[in-house]
Amino acid sequence: KAVDKTDTVVRDIEGLLRGNNRTNGTCDVTQNSYDPTLCIAFAVFIGLGIIFAFFGYRLFRFILFLTAFLAAFVVVFYFAYGHLPCDWPHPALIALGLGATAGVILGVFAACYFYLGIFLCGFALGAVAALSFLSYVHIAYVEHHSWLPIVIIIGLGIVGGIFALLIQRPLLIIATAVVGSYLMIMGLDYFVENAQAFAYSWELVSGHARFPNCAATWAMLIAVPVIAIVAAVIQWKCTAKGKDHKKVIKKSRKGDDIEMDYPGRSPLLSDSD
């Protein structure tokens, strides 16, 4: 029974990624079906989105870990799922495992090396902006140039990462608000219309997207920037007020210096040298 349940979950995940839940000509949400495991997964999306959007800057170090985890997870999962041999059992499950492993490793690095995490926050902002841009690009042109979405996402991601390093506090607030609103809406979308907006986002990356024909899908996509603006204002006025991420960096460096100079250890150079 456990194996059958795993097979069902894997089929549901693969169905989402292939856009099987996207309807052609009808938008009847009463036909939605839900898997308990996917319900939990998308509920986690909503929870993480709320944390990102409204408390992102306040929880600076934790957000750096989550951003790096999600970035590595998405990249590794995307390439692993697309290139694993078809005859392997459960390629989606294997890709999930590889993505999670890479996510934990990069997340730890980002939490330890702050500027890497800040760059990745900016990169995530650029990636979401690229998805928004691709939503309005002529679909036929993208389909004939399947490499174009990846180039646009990477290009805007790098630009966002550089700006995040140059203008840290404002960009971190904006980035966490935008990424958080995107995660929140993608999670909510599963319960509203079986993740059609989520499937559309995945299709945009693959370069084989079809314009959504459901009002609910467009409502979900439009809600992302609206919630992002509200979240950024709330952070700026409330949750991030009086907070400075540079103090966290200085405090961490000071702690490292204390550990390097613990009592009883002879210094490499004394004042008399």
DRENMARBA-833419 format. One record per residue: residue number from 1; residue in one letter; x, y, z of N, C-alpha, C, O in turn. Coordinates in pm, whole numbers, plus 50000, padded with zeros to 5 digits. Example, Ala and Ser with C-alpha at 12.3 -4.5 7.8 and 13.67 -1.06 7.14 Angstrom:
2
> 1  A  51319  49431  50780  51230  49550  50780  51320  49670  50780  51424  49668  50846
> 2  S  51285  49775  50708  51367  49894  50714  51290  50003  50787  51341  50114  50804
//
This chain:
273
> 1  K  50082  49880  50000  50000  50000  50000  50086  50125  50000  50053  50224  49934
> 2  A  50198  50120  50076  50287  50236  50081  50345  50265  49943  50358  50380  49904
> 3  V  50379  50158  49870  50433  50174  49735  50329  50234  49643  50360  50322  49563
> 4  D  50203  50186  49653  50095  50238  49569  50073  50386  49597  50048  50465  49506
> 5  K  50081  50424  49726  50061  50563  49762  50172  50650  49705  50147  50760  49655
> 6  T  50296  50599  49711  50409  50673  49655  50392  50691  49505  50418  50798  49451
> 7  D  50349  50584  49437  50325  50592  49293  50220  50698  49260  50234  50772  49163
> 8  T  50115  50703  49341  50009  50802  49317  50062  50943  49331  50033  51030  49248
> 9  V  50140  50968  49438  50197  51101  49461  50290  51140  49347  50285  51254  49299
> 10  V  50374  51047  49305  50468  51074  49196  50392  51107  49068  50429  51200  48996
> 11  R  50287  51031  49038  50208  51058  48918  50143  51196  48926  50133  51267  48826
> 12  D  50097  51234  49047  50036  51367  49063  50139  51477  49041  50108  51578  48978
> 13  I  50260  51458  49092  50366  51557  49073  50401  51570  48925  50410  51680  48871
> 14  E  50419  51456  48860  50451  51459  48717  50337  51519  48636  50360  51587  48536
> 15  G  50214  51494  48679  50099  51553  48611  50100  51705  48622  50068  51774  48525
> 16  L  50135  51756  48739  50144  51901  48757  50250  51960  48664  50227  52061  48599
> 17  L  50368  51895  48660  50479  51948  48581  50449  51942  48432  50499  52025  48355
> 18  R  50369  51845  48390  50334  51835  48247  50212  51918  48211  50172  51923  48095
> 19  G  50153  51983  48313  50037  52067  48284  49910  51989  48261  49818  52038  48195
> 20  N  49903  51867  48313  49783  51785  48291  49659  51847  48354  49547  51822  48311
> 21  N  49681  51928  48458  49567  51988  48527  49514  52113  48457  49410  52166  48495
> 22  R  49586  52160  48355  49541  52279  48284  49434  52239  48184  49452  52147  48103
> 23  T  49324  52309  48190  49208  52271  48108  49211  52343  47975  49273  52449  47963
> 24  N  49144  52288  47876  49131  52349  47744  48984  52385  47721  48901  52299  47690
> 25  G  48955  52514  47736  48820  52560  47709  48726  52561  47828  48622  52626  47820
> 26  T  48757  52494  47937  48670  52495  48053  48751  52534  48175  48871  52510  48183
> 27  C  48682  52593  48271  48747  52636  48395  48662  52595  48514  48643  52673  48608
> 28  D  48613  52476  48510  48523  52427  48614  48604  52377  48733  48658  52266  48731
> 29  V  48613  52460  48837  48693  52423  48954  48624  52315  49038  48686  52258  49127
> 30  T  48495  52287  49008  48428  52181  49084  48484  52044  49048  48459  51946  49119
> 31  Q  48561  52036  48938  48621  51909  48898  48759  51888  48959  48828  51790  48927
> 32  N  48799  51978  49047  48932  51966  49109  48942  51839  49192  48845  51794  49252
> 33  S  49063  51782  49194  49092  51667  49279  49220  51698  49358  49309  51766  49308
> 34  Y  49226  51648  49480  49337  51686  49568  49403  51562  49627  49337  51467  49669
> 35  D  49535  51566  49629  49614  51461  49693  49659  51512  49829  49709  51624  49838
> 36  P  49643  51434  49936  49679  51481  50070  49825  51526  50081  49855  51626  50147
> 37  T  49917  51453  50017  50058  51489  50024  50084  51622  49955  50158  51706  50007
> 38  L  50024  51641  49838  50041  51768  49768  49972  51883  49842  50018  51996  49836
> 39  C  49863  51853  49910  49799  51956  49992  49895  52007  50099  49904  52127  50124
> 40  I  49966  51915  50162  50064  51955  50263  50176  52035  50199  50218  52138  50254
> 41  A  50226  51990  50083  50336  52058  50016  50299  52201  49979  50377  52293  50001
> 42  F  50180  52220  49922  50139  52355  49882  50099  52440  50001  50109  52562  49996
> 43  A  50055  52377  50109  50031  52453  50232  50163  52506  50288  50168  52617  50343
> 44  V  50268  52427  50274  50402  52474  50314  50444  52593  50229  50503  52688  50279
> 45  F  50412  52588  50099  50437  52702  50010  50373  52829  50066  50436  52935  50071
> 46  I  50247  52817  50108  50176  52933  50162  50243  52983  50289  50263  53104  50306
> 47  G  50280  52890  50377  50346  52930  50502  50479  52998  50478  50508  53102  50539
> 48  L  50561  52941  50389  50689  53003  50356  50669  53138  50290  50744  53232  50314
> 49  G  50566  53148  50205  50537  53275  50139  50504  53384  50239  50549  53497  50224
> 50  I  50425  53351  50340  50390  53450  50443  50514  53496  50518  50532  53615  50545
> 51  I  50601  53399  50553  50725  53435  50624  50812  53524  50537  50862  53627  50583
> 52  F  50830  53485  50411  50910  53565  50318  50852  53706  50303  50922  53806  50321
> 53  A  50724  53712  50270  50662  53838  50229  50656  53941  50342  50682  54059  50320
> 54  F  50622  53896  50462  50595  53991  50570  50704  53999  50676  50711  54095  50752
> 55  F  50791  53897  50682  50895  53897  50784  51032  53868  50726  51126  53836  50799
> 56  G  51045  53880  50592  51170  53841  50526  51292  53913  50577  51392  53849  50612
> 57  Y  51287  54045  50583  51405  54121  50626  51433  54101  50774  51549  54098  50816
> 58  R  51330  54088  50852  51346  54070  50998  51416  53937  51028  51498  53930  51120
> 59  L  51384  53833  50951  51445  53700  50971  51557  53681  50869  51557  53584  50793
> 60  F  51650  53772  50868  51752  53783  50764  51825  53652  50739  51826  53602  50627
> 61  R  51886  53596  50841  51971  53478  50821  51888  53357  50778  51929  53280  50692
> 62  F  51772  53340  50838  51684  53229  50803  51639  53239  50658  51630  53139  50587
> 63  I  51610  53362  50614  51565  53384  50477  51677  53356  50378  51651  53306  50269
> 64  L  51800  53388  50414  51913  53357  50326  51921  53207  50302  51942  53162  50189
> 65  F  51904  53129  50409  51906  52983  50395  51792  52936  50305  51813  52856  50214
> 66  L  51670  52986  50330  51555  52941  50252  51568  52979  50105  51534  52901  50016
> 67  T  51617  53102  50079  51631  53147  49941  51730  53058  49866  51704  53015  49754
> 68  A  51845  53032  49929  51945  52947  49865  51893  52805  49847  51918  52741  49745
> 69  F  51820  52755  49947  51763  52621  49937  51668  52612  49818  51677  52519  49738
> 70  L  51577  52709  49807  51480  52706  49698  51547  52724  49562  51508  52659  49465
> 71  A  51648  52812  49556  51718  52835  49428  51786  52707  49381  51770  52667  49265
> 72  A  51862  52643  49471  51932  52520  49433  51833  52408  49403  51853  52330  49309
> 73  F  51726  52400  49481  51627  52295  49461  51563  52306  49323  51552  52207  49251
> 74  V  51520  52427  49287  51452  52447  49159  51545  52416  49042  51507  52348  48948
> 75  V  51669  52468  49048  51764  52448  48938  51798  52301  48921  51792  52248  48810
> 76  V  51835  52234  49030  51875  52094  49022  51755  52007  48982  51770  51916  48900
> 77  F  51639  52034  49039  51521  51955  49004  51487  51971  48857  51454  51874  48789
> 78  Y  51494  52095  48807  51459  52122  48667  51547  52043  48572  51498  51977  48481
> 79  F  51679  52051  48593  51770  51982  48502  51771  51832  48524  51784  51755  48428
> 80  A  51759  51788  48649  51757  51644  48676  51631  51579  48619  51639  51473  48556
> 81  Y  51518  51642  48640  51392  51585  48591  51389  51581  48438  51329  51490  48379
> 82  G  51453  51679  48375  51450  51683  48229  51553  51594  48162  51543  51569  48042
> 83  H  51652  51545  48238  51760  51469  48175  51780  51329  48233  51866  51255  48185
> 84  L  51701  51292  48334  51713  51155  48384  51658  51057  48280  51561  51088  48211
> 85  P  51720  50939  48268  51669  50840  48172  51524  50805  48197  51482  50790  48312
> 86  C  51448  50791  48091  51305  50765  48102  51275  50630  48166  51169  50611  48226
> 87  D  51369  50534  48152  51342  50401  48204  51375  50388  48353  51355  50282  48412
> 88  W  51425  50497  48414  51450  50493  48558  51317  50498  48633  51226  50570  48591
> 89  P  51306  50423  48744  51181  50429  48822  51170  50561  48898  51266  50605  48962
> 90  H  51055  50623  48892  51025  50745  48966  51127  50857  48942  51191  50900  49038
> 91  P  51144  50905  48820  51240  51013  48796  51206  51141  48873  51296  51214  48915
> 92  A  51077  51168  48892  51038  51288  48968  51084  51278  49113  51128  51377  49171
> 93  L  51073  51158  49171  51113  51138  49310  51265  51151  49323  51314  51210  49420
> 94  I  51339  51098  49227  51485  51109  49229  51526  51255  49215  51616  51302  49284
> 95  A  51460  51327  49124  51490  51468  49105  51460  51548  49231  51533  51641  49265
> 96  L  51351  51514  49300  51319  51580  49426  51428  51559  49530  51467  51652  49601
> 97  G  51478  51436  49539  51584  51406  49635  51713  51481  49603  51776  51536  49693
> 98  L  51751  51483  49476  51871  51556  49435  51855  51706  49462  51948  51771  49510
> 99  G  51737  51759  49430  51713  51901  49452  51718  51938  49599  51775  52041  49635
> 100  A  51659  51855  49685  51660  51882  49828  51801  51877  49885  51838  51960  49968
> 101  T  51881  51780  49840  52019  51770  49887  52101  51893  49848  52172  51950  49930
> 102  A  52089  51932  49721  52159  52052  49675  52110  52176  49749  52189  52265  49779
> 103  G  51980  52181  49778  51925  52295  49849  51981  52310  49988  52013  52421  50030
> 104  V  51993  52200  50060  52048  52206  50196  52193  52252  50194  52234  52335  50275
> 105  I  52271  52198  50101  52413  52235  50092  52430  52383  50062  52504  52453  50131
> 106  L  52360  52432  49959  52373  52574  49924  52313  52663  50032  52362  52773  50056
> 107  G  52207  52616  50096  52145  52694  50203  52240  52717  50319  52246  52827  50374
> 108  V  52314  52614  50357  52412  52628  50465  52521  52727  50425  52561  52811  50506
> 109  F  52569  52717  50303  52672  52810  50255  52620  52954  50258  52692  53045  50300
> 110  A  52497  52975  50213  52441  53110  50209  52421  53167  50348  52439  53287  50370
> 111  A  52384  53081  50444  52366  53128  50581  52499  53163  50647  52503  53244  50740
> 112  C  52607  53102  50599  52740  53130  50655  52809  53243  50581  52877  53326  50642
> 113  Y  52792  53248  50451  52853  53353  50368  52741  53447  50320  52674  53422  50220
> 114  F  52724  53555  50396  52606  53639  50380  52593  53699  50240  52482  53707  50187
> 115  Y  52702  53739  50181  52692  53807  50052  52647  53712  49942  52586  53754  49844
> 116  L  52677  53584  49957  52623  53484  49864  52471  53479  49878  52398  53476  49779
> 117  G  52424  53478  50003  52279  53476  50027  52210  53601  49976  52100  53592  49920
> 118  I  52273  53717  49996  52214  53843  49947  52205  53841  49795  52105  53882  49738
> 119  F  52312  53792  49731  52309  53782  49584  52196  53690  49538  52127  53722  49441
> 120  L  52178  53578  49606  52073  53484  49567  51933  53542  49589  51841  53511  49514
> 121  C  51917  53626  49693  51788  53694  49713  51758  53784  49593  51646  53785  49542
> 122  G  51859  53859  49551  51841  53943  49433  51818  53861  49308  51739  53900  49221
> 123  F  51887  53748  49298  51869  53658  49183  51725  53607  49178  51664  53600  49072
> 124  A  51671  53570  49295  51533  53521  49301  51435  53630  49257  51338  53602  49188
> 125  L  51462  53755  49298  51377  53866  49254  51381  53879  49102  51277  53896  49038
> 126  G  51501  53873  49044  51514  53881  48899  51446  53766  48827  51388  53784  48720
> 127  A  51452  53646  48887  51389  53529  48825  51237  53544  48822  51174  53512  48721
> 128  V  51179  53591  48933  51034  53612  48935  50995  53722  48837  50892  53712  48770
> 129  A  51077  53828  48829  51050  53934  48731  51057  53879  48589  50979  53918  48502
> 130  A  51151  53786  48565  51163  53725  48432  51039  53643  48398  50992  53645  48284
> 131  L  50986  53570  48496  50864  53492  48473  50747  53585  48439  50664  53553  48354
> 132  S  50742  53699  48507  50636  53797  48477  50652  53850  48336  50553  53867  48264
> 133  F  50776  53877  48296  50802  53926  48160  50764  53821  48056  50702  53853  47955
> 134  L  50801  53697  48082  50771  53589  47988  50621  53566  47971  50577  53513  47869
> 135  S  50544  53604  48073  50399  53587  48065  50338  53669  47952  50230  53638  47902
> 136  Y  50410  53775  47910  50355  53864  47808  50434  53859  47678  50402  53932  47584
> 137  V  50537  53775  47671  50613  53760  47547  50532  53674  47450  50457  53585  47491
> 138  H  50547  53702  47322  50475  53624  47220  50512  53476  47232  50627  53438  47211
> 139  I  50412  53395  47266  50437  53254  47296  50500  53180  47178  50589  53098  47198
> 140  A  50454  53208  47054  50505  53137  46937  50655  53157  46922  50728  53064  46888
> 141  Y  50702  53279  46948  50846  53306  46935  50925  53227  47039  51031  53172  47008
> 142  V  50873  53221  47160  50943  53147  47266  50947  52999  47234  51048  52933  47260
> 143  E  50838  52945  47179  50835  52803  47147  50940  52764  47044  50990  52652  47046
> 144  H  50973  52856  46954  51075  52828  46853  51216  52858  46904  51314  52832  46834
> 145  H  51226  52911  47023  51356  52940  47085  51349  52897  47231  51341  52981  47321
> 146  S  51351  52766  47253  51328  52713  47387  51437  52753  47486  51417  52743  47607
> 147  W  51552  52798  47436  51660  52841  47524  51636  52982  47578  51698  53022  47676
> 148  L  51545  53057  47515  51525  53197  47550  51478  53218  47694  51531  53305  47762
> 149  P  51379  53141  47743  51336  53163  47882  51449  53147  47983  51460  53226  48076
> 150  I  51534  53044  47965  51644  53023  48059  51740  53141  48055  51787  53187  48160
> 151  V  51770  53190  47935  51862  53304  47921  51805  53427  47990  51876  53499  48060
> 152  I  51676  53453  47969  51611  53570  48030  51611  53557  48182  51640  53654  48253
> 153  I  51578  53439  48232  51574  53419  48378  51713  53436  48439  51727  53504  48540
> 154  I  51814  53375  48378  51949  53387  48431  51998  53531  48421  52059  53584  48515
> 155  G  51972  53596  48306  52017  53733  48287  51957  53829  48388  52030  53904  48453
> 156  L  51824  53827  48402  51760  53915  48500  51795  53875  48642  51801  53960  48732
> 157  G  51817  53746  48664  51858  53701  48797  51993  53759  48837  52011  53805  48950
> 158  I  52089  53756  48745  52221  53812  48773  52212  53963  48796  52277  54016  48887
> 159  V  52132  54031  48715  52113  54176  48734  52054  54203  48873  52099  54293  48944
> 160  G  51952  54125  48910  51892  54141  49042  51991  54113  49154  51991  54183  49256
> 161  G  52075  54011  49137  52175  53979  49239  52276  54090  49256  52314  54122  49369
> 162  I  52321  54150  49146  52419  54260  49154  52357  54381  49223  52420  54443  49308
> 163  F  52232  54414  49187  52167  54528  49251  52144  54502  49400  52151  54595  49480
> 164  A  52116  54376  49437  52097  54343  49578  52225  54366  49657  52219  54407  49773
> 165  L  52341  54340  49597  52468  54364  49664  52498  54514  49675  52560  54559  49771
> 166  L  52452  54591  49575  52480  54735  49574  52382  54813  49662  52421  54905  49733
> 167  I  52254  54775  49658  52151  54845  49735  52084  54742  49826  51973  54697  49796
> 168  Q  52148  54707  49933  52110  54587  50005  51975  54594  50076  51886  54514  50046
> 169  R  51957  54688  50166  51835  54688  50247  51708  54703  50163  51617  54620  50176
> 170  P  51697  54805  50078  51574  54817  49998  51549  54697  49908  51436  54650  49896
> 171  L  51656  54646  49844  51638  54532  49753  51601  54406  49828  51526  54324  49776
> 172  L  51654  54387  49950  51620  54269  50027  51472  54272  50067  51404  54169  50064
> 173  I  51423  54389  50104  51281  54401  50139  51194  54372  50017  51097  54297  50026
> 174  I  51229  54433  49904  51151  54410  49781  51159  54265  49738  51058  54205  49701
> 175  A  51279  54207  49742  51298  54069  49698  51218  53972  49782  51151  53884  49728
> 176  T  51225  53985  49914  51151  53893  50000  51000  53912  49984  50924  53815  49992
> 177  A  50956  54037  49962  50813  54060  49941  50764  53996  49811  50658  53934  49808
> 178  V  50843  54010  49704  50804  53955  49574  50809  53802  49576  50713  53736  49535
> 179  V  50919  53747  49624  50933  53600  49628  50827  53540  49720  50769  53437  49689
> 180  G  50803  53606  49834  50703  53557  49928  50563  53558  49869  50488  53462  49887
> 181  S  50527  53665  49799  50395  53671  49738  50380  53566  49629  50273  53507  49612
> 182  Y  50488  53541  49555  50483  53438  49450  50462  53300  49511  50378  53223  49464
> 183  L  50538  53268  49617  50521  53138  49683  50381  53124  49741  50318  53019  49730
> 184  M  50333  53231  49802  50201  53229  49864  50091  53200  49761  50004  53117  49783
> 185  I  50098  53270  49648  49995  53254  49545  50005  53118  49478  49903  53057  49447
> 186  M  50129  53069  49454  50143  52937  49393  50088  52828  49484  50031  52729  49437
> 187  G  50106  52846  49615  50049  52750  49709  49897  52757  49712  49829  52655  49711
> 188  L  49844  52879  49716  49700  52898  49719  49635  52849  49589  49522  52801  49589
> 189  D  49708  52862  49479  49655  52825  49348  49619  52677  49340  49526  52639  49269
> 190  Y  49691  52593  49413  49659  52450  49411  49520  52425  49467  49446  52341  49416
> 191  F  49484  52497  49573  49355  52476  49636  49242  52544  49559  49126  52504  49571
> 192  V  49275  52646  49479  49173  52717  49403  49145  52648  49270  49029  52628  49234
> 193  E  49250  52611  49195  49229  52557  49061  49329  52446  49026  49370  52431  48910
> 194  N  49369  52369  49128  49459  52256  49103  49591  52299  49039  49643  52229  48953
> 195  A  49644  52412  49081  49779  52457  49043  49794  52486  48894  49898  52454  48836
> 196  Q  49694  52545  48832  49707  52579  48691  49806  52693  48670  49881  52692  48572
> 197  A  49808  52791  48759  49906  52900  48749  50047  52847  48774  50143  52892  48711
> 198  F  50059  52751  48865  50188  52688  48892  50237  52614  48767  50354  52625  48729
> 199  A  50147  52539  48703  50183  52466  48581  50221  52562  48469  50312  52535  48392
> 200  Y  50149  52675  48461  50181  52775  48359  50320  52832  48381  50393  52853  48284
> 201  S  50359  52857  48507  50493  52906  48537  50599  52805  48495  50703  52842  48441
> 202  W  50572  52678  48521  50667  52573  48482  50678  52565  48331  50788  52545  48277
> 203  E  50566  52580  48261  50568  52577  48115  50645  52697  48058  50710  52684  47955
> 204  L  50637  52812  48125  50711  52929  48080  50862  52901  48080  50934  52941  47988
> 205  V  50908  52834  48184  51051  52802  48193  51090  52705  48082  51198  52718  48023
> 206  S  51005  52608  48053  51038  52508  47951  51023  52562  47809  51069  52499  47714
> 207  G  50958  52678  47794  50941  52737  47662  50826  52678  47583  50819  52697  47462
> 208  H  50735  52607  47649  50621  52546  47580  50490  52583  47649  50405  52498  47674
> 209  A  50476  52711  47677  50359  52756  47752  50240  52785  47661  50256  52824  47545
> 210  R  50123  52764  47715  49998  52804  47650  49933  52912  47736  49929  52899  47858
> 211  F  49883  53017  47673  49820  53123  47750  49705  53066  47833  49626  52987  47782
> 212  P  49696  53107  47961  49584  53060  48043  49451  53107  47985  49440  53220  47936
> 213  N  49350  53021  47991  49219  53059  47941  49116  53071  48053  48996  53082  48028
> 214  C  49164  53068  48178  49075  53076  48293  49095  53207  48367  49208  53250  48390
> 215  A  48985  53269  48405  48993  53395  48479  49062  53375  48613  49133  53463  48660
> 216  A  49041  53258  48675  49103  53232  48805  49256  53231  48794  49324  53279  48884
> 217  T  49308  53176  48684  49453  53173  48665  49509  53314  48655  49610  53346  48717
> 218  W  49443  53398  48574  49489  53536  48560  49475  53612  48691  49558  53697  48724
> 219  A  49370  53582  48767  49353  53647  48898  49468  53610  48991  49517  53694  49066
> 220  M  49511  53484  48986  49624  53440  49068  49752  53513  49027  49827  53560  49113
> 221  L  49775  53523  48898  49898  53588  48849  49899  53737  48882  50003  53793  48916
> 222  I  49782  53802  48871  49774  53944  48901  49789  53969  49052  49838  54074  49093
> 223  A  49748  53872  49132  49756  53889  49278  49901  53894  49326  49928  53950  49432
> 224  V  49994  53835  49251  50134  53833  49295  50190  53974  49314  50237  54003  49424
> 225  P  50187  54063  49213  50242  54197  49236  50162  54278  49338  50219  54360  49410
> 226  V  50030  54255  49344  49948  54330  49440  49990  54296  49584  50012  54385  49666
> 227  I  50000  54167  49613  50041  54126  49747  50186  54166  49774  50220  54200  49888
> 228  A  50270  54163  49671  50411  54202  49689  50421  54348  49732  50501  54381  49820
> 229  I  50342  54435  49672  50344  54577  49709  50298  54595  49854  50360  54668  49931
> 230  V  50190  54528  49889  50138  54537  50027  50242  54484  50126  50266  54546  50230
> 231  A  50303  54371  50094  50402  54311  50183  50524  54400  50199  50577  54414  50310
> 232  A  50570  54461  50090  50687  54549  50097  50658  54669  50187  50743  54711  50265
> 233  V  50537  54726  50175  50500  54839  50260  50494  54799  50406  50541  54872  50494
> 234  I  50435  54680  50433  50427  54632  50572  50566  54610  50629  50592  54645  50744
> 235  Q  50654  54551  50551  50791  54532  50599  50858  54666  50628  50920  54686  50733
> 236  W  50846  54757  50533  50915  54887  50545  50864  54965  50665  50943  55030  50735
> 237  K  50732  54960  50689  50673  55040  50795  50669  54970  50931  50669  55036  51035
> 238  C  50667  54837  50930  50645  54764  51056  50755  54663  51087  50841  54687  51171
> 239  T  50752  54550  51019  50834  54436  51062  50984  54459  51042  51064  54404  51117
> 240  A  51022  54540  50942  51165  54565  50919  51211  54696  50981  51329  54730  50973
> 241  K  51121  54769  51041  51155  54899  51098  51252  54883  51214  51228  54804  51306
> 242  G  51361  54958  51210  51461  54951  51316  51557  54835  51305  51647  54821  51388
> 243  K  51541  54751  51204  51629  54637  51183  51737  54670  51081  51713  54743  50984
> 244  D  51855  54617  51103  51965  54639  51010  52041  54507  50993  52102  54457  51087
> 245  H  52035  54452  50873  52099  54322  50850  52251  54329  50866  52316  54228  50893
> 246  K  52308  54449  50849  52453  54462  50862  52499  54437  51006  52612  54395  51029
> 247  K  52410  54463  51102  52444  54432  51242  52455  54281  51262  52539  54233  51338
> 248  V  52369  54207  51191  52377  54060  51200  52509  54011  51143  52572  53922  51199
> 249  I  52552  54072  51030  52679  54033  50969  52795  54066  51062  52884  53984  51082
> 250  K  52794  54188  51120  52902  54228  51210  52906  54142  51335  53013  54103  51383
> 251  K  52787  54111  51388  52780  54027  51507  52835  53888  51480  52906  53831  51563
> 252  S  52803  53834  51362  52854  53702  51326  53005  53703  51311  53074  53611  51357
> 253  R  53057  53808  51247  53202  53819  51230  53272  53836  51365  53380  53781  51387
> 254  K  53209  53913  51454  53267  53931  51587  53272  53801  51663  53369  53771  51733
> 255  G  53164  53720  51648  53162  53589  51713  53270  53498  51658  53332  53422  51733
> 256  D  53295  53505  51527  53402  53426  51467  53538  53468  51519  53625  53384  51543
> 257  D  53557  53600  51538  53683  53650  51590  53707  53603  51732  53820  53570  51769
> 258  I  53600  53598  51813  53614  53552  51952  53652  53405  51954  53735  53363  52035
> 259  E  53590  53325  51863  53622  53182  51859  53766  53160  51814  53832  53066  51859
> 260  M  53815  53247  51727  53952  53233  51680  54054  53272  51786  54171  53235  51776
> 261  D  54009  53348  51888  54101  53396  51990  54053  53352  52128  54043  53434  52219
> 262  Y  54023  53223  52143  53970  53174  52270  54081  53170  52374  54199  53159  52340
> 263  P  54043  53178  52505  54143  53181  52612  54234  53059  52610  54190  52947  52584
> 264  G  54360  53084  52638  54456  52974  52644  54527  52950  52514  54623  52873  52509
> 265  R  54481  53016  52406  54546  52996  52277  54653  53101  52259  54628  53220  52279
> 266  S  54771  53061  52220  54880  53154  52200  54866  53220  52065  54850  53151  51964
> 267  P  54870  53355  52059  54853  53423  51931  54971  53399  51839  55082  53373  51884
> 268  L  54945  53409  51709  55052  53389  51611  55154  53502  51621  55274  53481  51604
> 269  L  55105  53622  51649  55194  53737  51664  55157  53812  51791  55039  53838  51815
> 270  S  55252  53846  51871  55227  53924  51991  55254  54070  51962  55308  54105  51857
> 271  D  55216  54156  52057  55234  54298  52038  55380  54336  52029  55416  54438  51971
> 272  S  55465  54253  52086  55608  54283  52085  55676  54244  51955  55789  54285  51930
> 273  D  55606  54163  51871  55669  54119  51746  55678  54232  51645  55728  54211  51534
//
